[in-house]
């Protein structure tokens, strides 16, 4: 099983974002570096959810915002390691929609369940495979470490 | 110009995060890119040769879909082309 490492600050920032946007889904990008076991996330960047028509069970990040986030990652010597979003009153498991609309192979997709406004379980799934046709989510081990790294965003 | 390769496609682009090449149009740049890195082609284009629906192309800060000339838009050496696969999903409650 691959590993997603992130600091307590990043972990808590992701979960707090899900609580703030409840009952809507939150979303954002994870910037970090690949290591032998998986990804080490350094920064969580908040993004707007453009799916205002169905924000309680859908999310989408505007590509224009991603262009800016990718630019920020480059300036800091980091890569886009993956993305996070919340599942309001729904388990922290990937859905058919999550898989169908996931295209960042090799990246992690972090999902936080938010029950009645409170973040509960946070899971991460690696989008494995080499093509759209054989892509699949594989559960990752989430390791939260004490580090002096934080989060940014709007 | 510079083409920025997103994390998931770098394995098919020799591991490069950015590739410099000389082209006169966006489509010309994509032709050169996929000639140099043929494995990228199936990730960027459909079997009919169209850009895949989930692949977004940004010339500097402009969505190529909304440029008047789209992929035939002329490019300069200082331009950047970002390849951005779409990001979406959701809990997808079956009852809603």
gemmi code that builds the backbone of each chain (N, CA, C; Angstrom):
import gemmi

chains = {
    "A": [
        ("UNK", (0.854, -1.200, 0.000), (0.000, 0.000, 0.000), (0.885, 1.244, 0.000)),
        ("UNK", (0.574, 2.172, -0.898), (1.356, 3.411, -0.943), (0.987, 4.300, 0.248)),
        ("UNK", (1.819, 5.306, 0.459), (1.670, 6.143, 1.655), (1.487, 7.596, 1.256)),
        ("UNK", (0.572, 8.271, 1.915), (0.432, 9.724, 1.805), (0.867, 10.304, 3.148)),
        ("UNK", (1.935, 11.101, 3.105), (2.416, 11.741, 4.332), (2.023, 13.209, 4.306)),
        ("UNK", (1.536, 13.688, 5.417), (1.209, 15.108, 5.510), (1.324, 15.546, 6.958)),
        ("UNK", (1.522, 16.847, 7.148), (1.692, 17.365, 8.501), (0.343, 17.468, 9.202)),
        ("UNK", (0.400, 17.589, 10.492), (-0.823, 17.794, 11.266), (-1.537, 19.046, 10.779)),
        ("UNK", (-0.757, 20.113, 10.478), (-1.357, 21.381, 10.044), (-2.125, 21.200, 8.738)),
        ("UNK", (-1.540, 20.478, 7.782), (-2.219, 20.265, 6.498), (-3.448, 19.385, 6.692)),
        ("UNK", (-3.268, 18.338, 7.475), (-4.370, 17.408, 7.747), (-5.551, 18.155, 8.371)),
        ("UNK", (-5.259, 18.980, 9.359), (-6.333, 19.709, 10.039), (-6.941, 20.772, 9.123)),
        ("UNK", (-6.116, 21.374, 8.261), (-6.626, 22.397, 7.336), (-7.625, 21.794, 6.352)),
        ("UNK", (-7.327, 20.607, 5.874), (-8.225, 19.916, 4.940), (-9.573, 19.623, 5.613)),
        ("UNK", (-9.478, 19.134, 6.840), (-10.695, 18.759, 7.564), (-11.514, 20.001, 7.949)),
        ("UNK", (-10.804, 21.056, 8.337), (-11.496, 22.296, 8.706), (-12.217, 22.885, 7.497)),
        ("UNK", (-11.598, 22.752, 6.315), (-12.229, 23.269, 5.098), (-13.559, 22.556, 4.860)),
        ("UNK", (-13.573, 21.253, 5.062), (-14.806, 20.483, 4.880), (-15.893, 20.898, 5.858)),
        ("UNK", (-15.477, 21.236, 7.070), (-16.461, 21.682, 8.064), (-17.000, 23.074, 7.709)),
        ("UNK", (-16.120, 23.923, 7.197), (-16.537, 25.295, 6.850), (-17.542, 25.326, 5.708)),
        ("UNK", (-17.368, 24.442, 4.745), (-18.252, 24.492, 3.573), (-19.496, 23.627, 3.740)),
        ("UNK", (-19.535, 22.812, 4.805), (-20.715, 21.967, 5.045), (-21.980, 22.817, 5.003)),
        ("UNK", (-23.067, 22.401, 4.367), (-23.324, 21.070, 3.808), (-22.866, 20.908, 2.353)),
        ("UNK", (-21.997, 21.794, 1.906), (-21.472, 21.673, 0.555), (-20.108, 20.992, 0.575)),
        ("UNK", (-19.714, 20.468, -0.555), (-18.396, 19.839, -0.658), (-17.331, 20.926, -0.793)),
        ("UNK", (-16.225, 20.703, -0.114), (-15.068, 21.579, -0.295), (-14.123, 20.895, -1.279)),
        ("UNK", (-13.156, 21.612, -1.770), (-12.154, 20.998, -2.637), (-10.884, 21.843, -2.641)),
        ("UNK", (-9.809, 21.187, -2.993), (-8.534, 21.888, -3.045), (-7.449, 20.989, -3.601)),
        ("UNK", (-6.272, 21.555, -3.730), (-5.134, 20.813, -4.285), (-4.094, 20.572, -3.205)),
        ("UNK", (-3.354, 19.508, -3.385), (-2.281, 19.141, -2.463), (-0.954, 19.256, -3.201)),
        ("UNK", (-0.066, 20.057, -2.659), (1.247, 20.250, -3.284), (2.298, 19.518, -2.466)),
        ("UNK", (3.185, 18.835, -3.165), (4.190, 18.089, -2.426), (5.237, 17.487, -3.336)),
        ("UNK", (5.865, 16.450, -2.813), (6.930, 15.782, -3.555), (6.726, 14.277, -3.464)),
        ("UNK", (7.068, 13.616, -4.555), (6.981, 12.163, -4.561), (8.170, 11.596, -3.803)),
        ("UNK", (7.936, 10.518, -3.071), (9.047, 9.797, -2.449), (8.894, 8.313, -2.775)),
        ("UNK", (9.761, 7.507, -2.215), (9.777, 6.085, -2.587), (8.475, 5.386, -2.239)),
        ("UNK", (7.765, 5.895, -1.237), (6.553, 5.217, -0.773), (5.273, 5.790, -1.346)),
        ("UNK", (5.367, 7.025, -1.843), (4.151, 7.674, -2.334), (4.354, 9.171, -2.450)),
        ("UNK", (3.527, 9.937, -1.734), (3.604, 11.394, -1.787), (3.802, 11.978, -0.395)),
        ("UNK", (4.610, 13.020, -0.346), (4.745, 13.815, 0.861), (4.129, 15.172, 0.558)),
        ("UNK", (3.006, 15.460, 1.177), (2.300, 16.723, 0.914), (2.824, 17.813, 1.838)),
        ("UNK", (3.161, 18.938, 1.237), (3.688, 20.066, 2.014), (2.643, 21.149, 2.252)),
        ("UNK", (1.777, 21.347, 1.253), (0.829, 22.462, 1.319), (-0.529, 22.014, 0.775)),
        ("UNK", (-1.587, 22.442, 1.447), (-2.943, 22.272, 0.911), (-3.419, 23.641, 0.443)),
        ("UNK", (-3.882, 23.704, -0.789), (-4.356, 24.976, -1.350), (-5.862, 24.880, -1.565)),
        ("UNK", (-6.596, 25.752, -0.931), (-8.051, 25.744, -1.092), (-8.440, 26.201, -2.500)),
        ("UNK", (-9.502, 25.593, -3.007), (-10.021, 25.994, -4.313), (-11.523, 26.185, -4.182)),
        ("UNK", (-12.075, 26.952, -5.092), (-13.519, 27.130, -5.100), (-14.199, 25.945, -5.762)),
        ("UNK", (-15.391, 25.618, -5.292), (-16.182, 24.554, -5.911), (-17.111, 25.197, -6.938)),
        ("UNK", (-16.835, 24.920, -8.212), (-17.629, 25.567, -9.262), (-18.985, 24.893, -9.477)),
        ("UNK", (-19.196, 23.741, -8.827), (-20.483, 23.047, -9.001), (-21.543, 23.626, -8.059)),
        ("UNK", (-21.835, 24.896, -8.227), (-22.817, 25.543, -7.357), (-24.227, 25.008, -7.595)),
        ("UNK", (-24.431, 24.333, -8.716), (-25.746, 23.761, -8.998), (-26.035, 22.531, -8.152)),
        ("UNK", (-24.968, 21.883, -7.648), (-25.147, 20.653, -6.877), (-23.971, 20.487, -5.904)),
        ("UNK", (-23.706, 21.559, -5.170), (-22.489, 21.588, -4.342), (-22.539, 20.629, -3.158)),
        ("UNK", (-23.733, 20.107, -2.839), (-23.813, 19.183, -1.698), (-23.271, 17.798, -2.047)),
        ("UNK", (-23.194, 17.482, -3.353), (-22.677, 16.156, -3.700), (-21.811, 16.145, -4.961)),
        ("UNK", (-21.332, 17.322, -5.356), (-20.424, 17.398, -6.504), (-19.370, 18.473, -6.241)),
        ("UNK", (-18.208, 18.270, -6.820), (-17.217, 19.341, -6.782), (-16.512, 19.407, -8.126)),
        ("UNK", (-16.008, 20.568, -8.409), (-15.203, 20.764, -9.609), (-14.317, 21.971, -9.364)),
        ("UNK", (-13.067, 21.852, -9.744), (-12.136, 22.970, -9.625), (-11.948, 23.556, -11.014)),
        ("UNK", (-12.114, 24.865, -11.118), (-11.948, 25.511, -12.425), (-10.523, 25.300, -12.920)),
        ("UNK", (-10.361, 24.882, -14.183), (-9.001, 24.674, -14.699), (-8.137, 25.925, -14.615)),
        ("UNK", (-8.769, 27.100, -14.753), (-7.988, 28.343, -14.660), (-7.367, 28.474, -13.266)),
        ("UNK", (-8.101, 28.013, -12.266), (-7.556, 28.056, -10.905), (-6.414, 27.056, -10.766)),
        ("UNK", (-6.557, 25.929, -11.450), (-5.485, 24.931, -11.426), (-4.211, 25.434, -12.080)),
        ("UNK", (-4.373, 26.212, -13.134), (-3.193, 26.788, -13.792), (-2.418, 27.626, -12.782)),
        ("UNK", (-3.150, 28.410, -11.997), (-2.499, 29.265, -10.992), (-1.884, 28.426, -9.871)),
        ("UNK", (-2.607, 27.391, -9.462), (-2.089, 26.534, -8.392), (-0.820, 25.825, -8.859)),
        ("UNK", (-0.826, 25.373, -10.112), (0.357, 24.690, -10.638), (1.553, 25.652, -10.709)),
        ("UNK", (1.253, 26.903, -11.046), (2.305, 27.926, -11.095), (2.887, 28.139, -9.691)),
        ("UNK", (2.001, 28.164, -8.714), (2.458, 28.335, -7.330), (3.323, 27.140, -6.904)),
        ("UNK", (2.884, 25.950, -7.295), (3.657, 24.749, -6.956), (5.067, 24.834, -7.551)),
        ("UNK", (5.129, 25.195, -8.828), (6.443, 25.294, -9.489), (7.348, 26.282, -8.788)),
        ("UNK", (6.767, 27.419, -8.378), (7.582, 28.466, -7.746), (8.165, 27.989, -6.421)),
        ("UNK", (7.551, 26.978, -5.842), (8.026, 26.468, -4.562), (8.752, 25.131, -4.706)),
        ("UNK", (8.996, 24.744, -5.954), (9.701, 23.477, -6.172), (8.867, 22.258, -5.831)),
        ("UNK", (7.535, 22.412, -5.927), (6.645, 21.306, -5.581), (5.823, 20.890, -6.807)),
        ("UNK", (5.211, 19.737, -6.698), (4.319, 19.241, -7.743), (2.908, 19.163, -7.192)),
        ("UNK", (1.937, 19.092, -8.101), (0.581, 18.773, -7.650), (0.570, 17.279, -7.325)),
        ("UNK", (0.416, 16.988, -6.033), (0.441, 15.600, -5.565), (-0.936, 14.974, -5.632)),
        ("UNK", (-1.945, 15.815, -5.622), (-3.303, 15.298, -5.655), (-4.297, 16.360, -5.254)),
        ("UNK", (-5.453, 15.900, -4.839), (-6.566, 16.810, -4.556), (-7.334, 16.296, -3.348)),
        ("UNK", (-8.080, 17.191, -2.734), (-8.940, 16.752, -1.639), (-10.341, 17.295, -1.844)),
        ("UNK", (-11.305, 16.598, -1.291), (-12.662, 17.117, -1.240), (-13.381, 16.453, -0.079)),
        ("UNK", (-14.564, 16.958, 0.222), (-15.323, 16.407, 1.348), (-16.584, 15.720, 0.844)),
        ("UNK", (-17.071, 14.808, 1.664), (-18.352, 14.141, 1.408), (-19.282, 14.487, 2.568)),
        ("UNK", (-20.110, 15.501, 2.413), (-21.044, 15.856, 3.495), (-22.060, 14.740, 3.738)),
        ("UNK", (-22.113, 14.285, 4.979), (-23.061, 13.234, 5.387), (-22.998, 12.022, 4.459)),
        ("UNK", (-21.781, 11.643, 4.149), (-21.542, 10.515, 3.250), (-20.172, 9.935, 3.622)),
        ("UNK", (-19.973, 8.633, 3.473), (-18.695, 8.035, 3.891), (-17.482, 8.580, 3.125)),
        ("UNK", (-16.326, 8.424, 3.740), (-15.066, 8.876, 3.117), (-14.546, 7.805, 2.163)),
        ("UNK", (-15.412, 7.388, 1.274), (-15.067, 6.382, 0.267), (-15.307, 6.983, -1.115)),
        ("UNK", (-14.474, 6.591, -2.057), (-14.656, 7.132, -3.398), (-15.971, 6.629, -3.992)),
        ("UNK", (-16.562, 7.479, -4.794), (-17.839, 7.156, -5.433), (-17.593, 6.858, -6.918)),
        ("UNK", (-18.619, 6.367, -7.573), (-18.513, 6.130, -9.024), (-18.215, 7.437, -9.735)),
        ("UNK", (-18.802, 8.521, -9.238), (-18.543, 9.842, -9.843), (-17.085, 10.234, -9.649)),
        ("UNK", (-16.570, 9.985, -8.437), (-15.161, 10.319, -8.172), (-14.235, 9.610, -9.157)),
        ("UNK", (-14.493, 8.321, -9.392), (-13.606, 7.571, -10.285), (-13.782, 8.022, -11.739)),
        ("UNK", (-15.017, 8.181, -12.147), (-15.258, 8.558, -13.546), (-14.594, 9.886, -13.893)),
        ("UNK", (-14.569, 10.796, -12.909), (-14.065, 12.135, -13.198), (-12.640, 12.364, -12.693)),
        ("UNK", (-11.968, 11.285, -12.301), (-10.571, 11.391, -11.867), (-9.658, 11.114, -13.061)),
        ("UNK", (-8.731, 12.017, -13.302), (-7.853, 11.869, -14.473), (-6.379, 12.066, -14.139)),
        ("UNK", (-6.078, 12.321, -12.861), (-4.682, 12.569, -12.500), (-4.059, 11.254, -12.020)),
        ("UNK", (-3.687, 10.426, -12.969), (-3.089, 9.118, -12.655), (-1.826, 9.310, -11.817)),
        ("UNK", (-1.677, 8.465, -10.807), (-0.495, 8.547, -9.954), (-0.613, 9.563, -8.844)),
        ("UNK", (-1.726, 10.274, -8.812), (-1.929, 11.298, -7.776), (-2.916, 10.779, -6.723)),
        ("UNK", (-2.931, 11.482, -5.586), (-3.790, 11.036, -4.496), (-5.066, 11.870, -4.437)),
        ("UNK", (-6.125, 11.223, -4.079), (-7.434, 11.862, -3.922), (-7.858, 11.627, -2.474)),
        ("UNK", (-7.864, 12.696, -1.722), (-8.174, 12.623, -0.289), (-9.643, 12.995, -0.081)),
        ("UNK", (-10.339, 12.176, 0.659), (-11.771, 12.406, 0.912), (-12.011, 12.443, 2.415)),
        ("UNK", (-12.682, 13.496, 2.870), (-13.050, 13.605, 4.288), (-14.561, 13.529, 4.419)),
        ("UNK", (-15.025, 12.624, 5.257), (-16.457, 12.561, 5.556), (-16.760, 13.643, 6.579)),
        ("UNK", (-17.824, 14.396, 6.324), (-18.254, 15.427, 7.272), (-19.691, 15.100, 7.668)),
        ("UNK", (-19.845, 14.689, 8.925), (-21.163, 14.278, 9.415), (-21.765, 15.386, 10.256)),
        ("UNK", (-22.894, 15.896, 9.822), (-23.586, 16.969, 10.556), (-22.642, 18.123, 10.896)),
        ("UNK", (-21.756, 18.437, 9.934), (-20.869, 19.587, 10.106), (-19.544, 19.290, 10.775)),
        ("UNK", (-19.336, 18.039, 11.179), (-18.105, 17.686, 11.890), (-17.300, 16.690, 11.057)),
        ("UNK", (-16.026, 16.999, 10.804), (-15.165, 16.086, 10.039), (-14.952, 14.809, 10.836)),
        ("UNK", (-15.156, 13.688, 10.172), (-14.953, 12.406, 10.860), (-13.752, 11.698, 10.239)),
        ("UNK", (-13.993, 10.809, 9.292), (-12.908, 10.014, 8.709), (-12.291, 10.719, 7.499)),
        ("UNK", (-10.968, 10.661, 7.396), (-10.260, 11.153, 6.208), (-9.484, 9.991, 5.595)),
        ("UNK", (-9.777, 9.687, 4.358), (-9.086, 8.612, 3.648), (-8.405, 9.162, 2.402)),
        ("UNK", (-7.426, 8.420, 1.922), (-6.766, 8.808, 0.676), (-6.717, 7.624, -0.276)),
        ("UNK", (-6.904, 7.919, -1.553), (-6.886, 6.891, -2.590), (-5.956, 7.321, -3.711)),
        ("UNK", (-5.091, 6.410, -4.083), (-4.186, 6.668, -5.206), (-4.898, 6.300, -6.500)),
        ("UNK", (-4.875, 7.197, -7.483), (-5.441, 6.838, -8.788), (-4.377, 6.039, -9.531)),
        ("UNK", (-4.513, 4.725, -9.480), (-3.536, 3.823, -10.077), (-3.920, 3.496, -11.514)),
        ("UNK", (-2.971, 2.887, -12.232), (-3.194, 2.538, -13.629), (-2.400, 3.452, -14.531)),
        ("UNK", (-2.373, 3.116, -15.808), (-1.592, 3.928, -16.745), (-2.432, 4.553, -17.850)),
        ("UNK", (-3.700, 4.179, -17.924), (-4.567, 4.773, -18.948), (-5.949, 5.026, -18.344)),
        ("UNK", (-6.765, 5.758, -19.064), (-8.148, 5.993, -18.648), (-8.912, 4.673, -18.545)),
        ("UNK", (-8.527, 3.729, -19.375), (-9.266, 2.481, -19.449), (-8.971, 1.560, -18.258)),
        ("UNK", (-7.772, 1.645, -17.697), (-7.457, 0.732, -16.590), (-7.276, 1.465, -15.257)),
        ("UNK", (-7.708, 2.717, -15.198), (-7.529, 3.464, -13.945), (-8.403, 2.867, -12.841)),
        ("UNK", (-7.915, 3.011, -11.620), (-8.638, 2.493, -10.458), (-8.130, 3.198, -9.211)),
        ("UNK", (-8.959, 3.243, -8.190), (-8.518, 3.812, -6.926), (-7.979, 2.711, -6.033)),
        ("UNK", (-6.838, 2.980, -5.411), (-6.258, 2.063, -4.420), (-6.109, 2.822, -3.112)),
        ("UNK", (-6.577, 2.210, -2.032), (-6.489, 2.861, -0.719), (-5.029, 3.116, -0.359)),
        ("UNK", (-4.784, 4.277, 0.227), (-3.433, 4.615, 0.677), (-3.415, 4.670, 2.198)),
        ("UNK", (-2.226, 4.489, 2.753), (-2.036, 4.688, 4.178), (-1.785, 6.178, 4.402)),
        ("UNK", (-2.579, 6.809, 5.259), (-2.405, 8.235, 5.548), (-1.577, 8.373, 6.819)),
        ("UNK", (-0.412, 9.000, 6.700), (0.480, 9.186, 7.848), (0.547, 10.674, 8.164)),
        ("UNK", (0.070, 11.042, 9.335), (0.071, 12.444, 9.765), (1.269, 12.654, 10.673)),
        ("UNK", (2.131, 13.604, 10.276), (3.371, 13.824, 11.020), (3.426, 15.248, 11.549)),
        ("UNK", (4.087, 15.418, 12.667), (4.311, 16.761, 13.209), (5.449, 17.400, 12.434)),
        ("UNK", (5.134, 18.482, 11.696), (6.160, 19.203, 10.938), (5.792, 20.666, 10.934)),
        ("UNK", (6.785, 21.495, 10.671), (6.524, 22.934, 10.638), (6.180, 23.378, 9.225)),
        ("UNK", (5.136, 22.770, 8.669), (4.662, 23.162, 7.349), (3.179, 23.440, 7.461)),
        ("UNK", (2.661, 24.273, 6.564), (1.286, 24.721, 6.750), (0.438, 24.675, 5.521)),
        ("UNK", (-0.558, 25.513, 5.483), (-1.481, 25.540, 4.364), (-1.624, 26.963, 3.878)),
        ("UNK", (-2.158, 27.095, 2.685), (-2.403, 28.413, 2.136), (-3.685, 28.345, 1.329)),
        ("UNK", (-4.089, 29.481, 0.816), (-5.266, 29.458, -0.037), (-6.155, 30.626, 0.223)),
        ("UNK", (-7.332, 30.598, -0.372), (-8.204, 31.754, -0.245), (-9.043, 31.687, 1.015)),
    ],
    "B": [
        ("UNK", (8.421, 28.056, -27.244), (7.456, 28.166, -26.162), (7.705, 27.051, -25.150)),
        ("UNK", (7.040, 27.191, -24.036), (7.185, 26.182, -22.986), (5.858, 25.472, -22.770)),
        ("UNK", (5.896, 24.152, -22.778), (4.701, 23.368, -22.462), (4.895, 22.754, -21.079)),
        ("UNK", (3.946, 23.032, -20.190), (4.003, 22.444, -18.852), (3.233, 21.129, -18.838)),
        ("UNK", (3.925, 20.103, -18.393), (3.344, 18.760, -18.368), (2.823, 18.482, -16.958)),
        ("UNK", (1.556, 18.101, -16.816), (1.023, 17.829, -15.470), (1.605, 16.546, -14.884)),
        ("UNK", (1.554, 16.453, -13.584), (2.146, 15.307, -12.880), (1.820, 13.955, -13.526)),
        ("UNK", (0.547, 13.660, -13.843), (0.246, 12.307, -14.338), (0.806, 11.985, -15.718)),
        ("UNK", (1.172, 12.998, -16.482), (1.647, 12.733, -17.848), (3.166, 12.757, -17.973)),
        ("UNK", (3.841, 13.075, -16.900), (5.308, 13.179, -16.999), (5.965, 11.840, -17.305)),
        ("UNK", (5.351, 10.764, -16.847), (5.915, 9.440, -17.111), (5.931, 9.143, -18.605)),
        ("UNK", (5.069, 9.838, -19.348), (4.980, 9.618, -20.797), (5.710, 10.712, -21.573)),
        ("UNK", (6.406, 11.578, -20.829), (7.125, 12.694, -21.451), (8.564, 12.732, -20.958)),
        ("UNK", (9.117, 11.548, -20.775), (10.514, 11.465, -20.363), (10.773, 12.014, -18.975)),
        ("UNK", (9.713, 12.124, -18.174), (9.868, 12.627, -16.813), (9.937, 14.141, -16.709)),
        ("UNK", (9.768, 14.815, -17.848), (9.902, 16.283, -17.845), (8.651, 16.976, -17.285)),
        ("UNK", (8.885, 18.022, -16.501), (7.787, 18.857, -16.004), (7.493, 19.981, -16.994)),
        ("UNK", (8.502, 20.339, -17.770), (8.338, 21.403, -18.769), (9.183, 21.048, -19.986)),
        ("UNK", (8.645, 21.350, -21.150), (9.352, 21.041, -22.399), (9.387, 22.298, -23.260)),
        ("UNK", (10.568, 22.669, -23.689), (10.740, 23.841, -24.568), (10.749, 23.353, -26.010)),
        ("UNK", (9.999, 24.039, -26.853), (10.034, 23.687, -28.267), (9.698, 24.912, -29.117)),
        ("UNK", (10.013, 24.822, -30.377), (9.721, 25.916, -31.309), (8.530, 25.534, -32.170)),
        ("UNK", (7.478, 26.348, -32.082), (6.277, 26.086, -32.881), (5.640, 27.424, -33.235)),
        ("UNK", (4.789, 27.383, -34.252), (4.120, 28.634, -34.656), (2.664, 28.680, -34.211)),
        ("UNK", (2.090, 27.512, -33.937), (0.696, 27.463, -33.463), (0.597, 26.449, -32.316)),
        ("UNK", (-0.538, 26.495, -31.621), (-0.755, 25.530, -30.529), (-0.777, 24.108, -31.093)),
        ("UNK", (-1.511, 23.897, -32.172), (-1.576, 22.533, -32.719), (-0.209, 22.079, -33.214)),
        ("UNK", (0.564, 23.021, -33.743), (1.917, 22.668, -34.162), (2.770, 22.248, -32.978)),
        ("UNK", (2.584, 22.940, -31.869), (3.336, 22.597, -30.657), (2.955, 21.206, -30.158)),
        ("UNK", (1.648, 20.912, -30.220), (1.193, 19.590, -29.762), (1.695, 18.489, -30.692)),
        ("UNK", (1.788, 18.802, -31.982), (2.329, 17.827, -32.939), (3.780, 17.503, -32.597)),
        ("UNK", (4.562, 18.559, -32.363), (5.980, 18.344, -32.036), (6.103, 17.561, -30.720)),
        ("UNK", (5.288, 17.965, -29.749), (5.335, 17.303, -28.441), (5.059, 15.805, -28.560)),
        ("UNK", (4.011, 15.464, -29.329), (3.644, 14.054, -29.419), (4.528, 13.273, -30.397)),
        ("UNK", (5.226, 13.993, -31.266), (6.222, 13.302, -32.094), (7.438, 12.931, -31.239)),
        ("UNK", (7.799, 13.865, -30.342), (8.952, 13.600, -29.469), (8.608, 12.579, -28.384)),
        ("UNK", (7.332, 12.595, -27.971), (6.885, 11.699, -26.899), (5.584, 11.019, -27.334)),
        ("UNK", (5.686, 10.023, -28.195), (4.479, 9.399, -28.791), (3.501, 8.833, -27.767)),
        ("UNK", (3.998, 8.427, -26.617), (3.093, 7.845, -25.612), (2.087, 8.856, -25.088)),
        ("UNK", (2.407, 10.134, -25.244), (1.482, 11.172, -24.781), (0.213, 11.233, -25.612)),
        ("UNK", (0.329, 10.801, -26.863), (-0.773, 11.012, -27.807), (-2.091, 10.447, -27.296)),
        ("UNK", (-2.073, 9.205, -26.825), (-3.344, 8.599, -26.415), (-3.919, 9.242, -25.155)),
        ("UNK", (-3.060, 9.923, -24.407), (-3.556, 10.608, -23.207), (-4.150, 11.975, -23.529)),
        ("UNK", (-3.733, 12.543, -24.639), (-4.197, 13.891, -24.996), (-5.301, 13.886, -26.040)),
        ("UNK", (-5.267, 12.888, -26.925), (-6.187, 12.898, -28.073), (-7.075, 11.653, -28.088)),
        ("UNK", (-8.280, 11.824, -28.650), (-9.152, 10.679, -28.887), (-8.637, 9.931, -30.114)),
        ("UNK", (-9.235, 8.799, -30.396), (-8.871, 8.038, -31.580), (-9.106, 8.809, -32.861)),
        ("UNK", (-10.019, 9.781, -32.782), (-10.334, 10.607, -33.969), (-9.422, 11.825, -34.069)),
        ("UNK", (-8.493, 11.929, -33.142), (-7.528, 13.024, -33.217), (-7.968, 14.317, -32.555)),
        ("UNK", (-9.070, 14.272, -31.800), (-9.528, 15.469, -31.089), (-8.979, 15.460, -29.663)),
        ("UNK", (-8.797, 16.652, -29.105), (-8.355, 16.745, -27.716), (-9.408, 16.088, -26.826)),
        ("UNK", (-8.967, 15.229, -25.922), (-9.917, 14.557, -25.035), (-10.714, 15.580, -24.226)),
        ("UNK", (-11.955, 15.248, -23.941), (-12.856, 16.211, -23.296), (-12.348, 16.677, -21.944)),
        ("UNK", (-11.641, 15.794, -21.225), (-11.200, 16.167, -19.880), (-9.829, 16.847, -19.869)),
        ("UNK", (-9.259, 17.039, -21.038), (-7.954, 17.710, -21.120), (-8.169, 19.190, -21.439)),
        ("UNK", (-7.758, 20.038, -20.523), (-7.846, 21.490, -20.720), (-6.487, 22.007, -21.150)),
        ("UNK", (-6.505, 22.904, -22.118), (-5.269, 23.539, -22.580), (-5.366, 25.031, -22.300)),
        ("UNK", (-4.353, 25.568, -21.659), (-4.326, 26.996, -21.370), (-3.094, 27.621, -22.003)),
        ("UNK", (-3.340, 28.574, -22.904), (-2.244, 29.363, -23.469), (-2.058, 30.545, -22.532)),
        ("UNK", (-0.976, 30.558, -21.823), (-0.763, 31.516, -20.733), (-1.960, 31.376, -19.775)),
        ("UNK", (-2.824, 32.396, -19.666), (-3.979, 32.268, -18.766), (-5.296, 32.131, -19.515)),
        ("UNK", (-5.229, 31.806, -20.785), (-6.444, 31.735, -21.614), (-6.792, 30.289, -21.966)),
        ("UNK", (-8.064, 29.953, -21.776), (-8.556, 28.640, -22.160), (-8.581, 28.571, -23.691)),
        ("UNK", (-7.867, 27.604, -24.240), (-7.741, 27.512, -25.704), (-9.098, 27.319, -26.369)),
        ("UNK", (-10.044, 26.680, -25.658), (-11.386, 26.471, -26.243), (-12.054, 27.792, -26.603)),
        ("UNK", (-11.700, 28.839, -25.858), (-12.384, 30.125, -26.055), (-11.564, 31.129, -26.850)),
        ("UNK", (-10.424, 30.712, -27.334), (-9.664, 31.594, -28.226), (-10.318, 31.556, -29.609)),
        ("UNK", (-10.393, 32.690, -30.294), (-11.078, 32.716, -31.607), (-10.569, 31.650, -32.576)),
        ("UNK", (-9.258, 31.474, -32.604), (-8.694, 30.499, -33.547), (-8.438, 29.139, -32.886)),
        ("UNK", (-8.806, 29.009, -31.642), (-8.616, 27.772, -30.873), (-7.188, 27.228, -31.044)),
        ("UNK", (-7.070, 25.951, -31.453), (-5.722, 25.365, -31.527), (-4.879, 25.895, -32.689)),
        ("UNK", (-5.513, 26.672, -33.582), (-4.741, 27.279, -34.671), (-4.131, 28.619, -34.258)),
        ("UNK", (-4.329, 28.990, -33.001), (-3.797, 30.264, -32.500), (-2.274, 30.288, -32.615)),
        ("UNK", (-1.767, 31.422, -33.083), (-0.310, 31.579, -33.206), (0.319, 31.697, -31.816)),
        ("UNK", (1.513, 31.191, -31.687), (2.219, 31.264, -30.404), (3.596, 31.888, -30.614)),
        ("UNK", (4.089, 32.487, -29.522), (5.415, 33.103, -29.529), (6.339, 32.327, -28.600)),
        ("UNK", (7.608, 32.606, -28.722), (8.595, 31.862, -27.930), (8.388, 32.047, -26.427)),
        ("UNK", (7.808, 33.187, -26.047), (7.625, 33.451, -24.610), (6.325, 32.883, -24.056)),
        ("UNK", (5.489, 32.325, -24.918), (4.198, 31.791, -24.459), (4.390, 30.482, -23.684)),
        ("UNK", (3.397, 30.221, -22.825), (3.385, 28.939, -22.116), (2.070, 28.228, -22.430)),
        ("UNK", (2.130, 26.934, -22.541), (0.937, 26.116, -22.750), (0.854, 25.133, -21.586)),
        ("UNK", (-0.231, 25.239, -20.799), (-0.427, 24.324, -19.668), (-1.444, 23.265, -20.042)),
        ("UNK", (-1.092, 22.025, -19.778), (-2.017, 20.903, -19.984), (-2.600, 20.566, -18.610)),
        ("UNK", (-3.918, 20.726, -18.478), (-4.556, 20.564, -17.166), (-5.714, 19.574, -17.261)),
        ("UNK", (-5.500, 18.324, -16.856), (-6.641, 17.403, -16.804), (-7.683, 17.936, -15.816)),
        ("UNK", (-8.944, 17.692, -16.073), (-9.984, 18.257, -15.229), (-10.020, 17.590, -13.856)),
        ("UNK", (-10.543, 18.357, -12.887), (-10.652, 17.901, -11.492), (-12.110, 18.013, -11.098)),
        ("UNK", (-12.738, 16.882, -10.847), (-14.145, 16.900, -10.443), (-14.481, 15.579, -9.780)),
        ("UNK", (-15.668, 15.530, -9.211), (-16.137, 14.306, -8.566), (-17.248, 14.648, -7.603)),
        ("UNK", (-17.383, 13.813, -6.571), (-18.402, 14.103, -5.577), (-19.042, 12.856, -5.018)),
        ("UNK", (-19.717, 13.031, -3.891), (-20.282, 11.894, -3.167), (-21.346, 11.169, -3.974)),
        ("UNK", (-22.044, 11.913, -4.831), (-22.968, 11.282, -5.746), (-24.024, 10.459, -5.051)),
        ("UNK", (-24.777, 11.074, -4.125), (-25.855, 10.361, -3.446), (-26.813, 9.797, -4.493)),
        ("UNK", (-27.137, 8.533, -4.415), (-28.014, 7.949, -5.428), (-29.426, 8.519, -5.412)),
        ("UNK", (-29.824, 9.118, -4.293), (-31.201, 9.624, -4.178), (-31.337, 11.059, -4.656)),
        ("UNK", (-30.212, 11.721, -5.022), (-30.312, 13.119, -5.424), (-29.811, 13.316, -6.831)),
    ],
}
model = gemmi.Model(1)
for chain_id, residues in chains.items():
    chain = gemmi.Chain(chain_id)
    for i, (resn, *xyz) in enumerate(residues, 1):
        res = gemmi.Residue()
        res.name, res.seqid = resn, gemmi.SeqId(i, " ")
        for name, pos in zip(("N", "CA", "C"), xyz):
            atom = gemmi.Atom()
            atom.name, atom.element = name, gemmi.Element(name[0])
            atom.pos, atom.b_iso = gemmi.Position(*pos), 0.0
            res.add_atom(atom)
        chain.add_residue(res)
    model.add_chain(chain)
structure = gemmi.Structure()
structure.add_model(model)
structure.setup_entities()
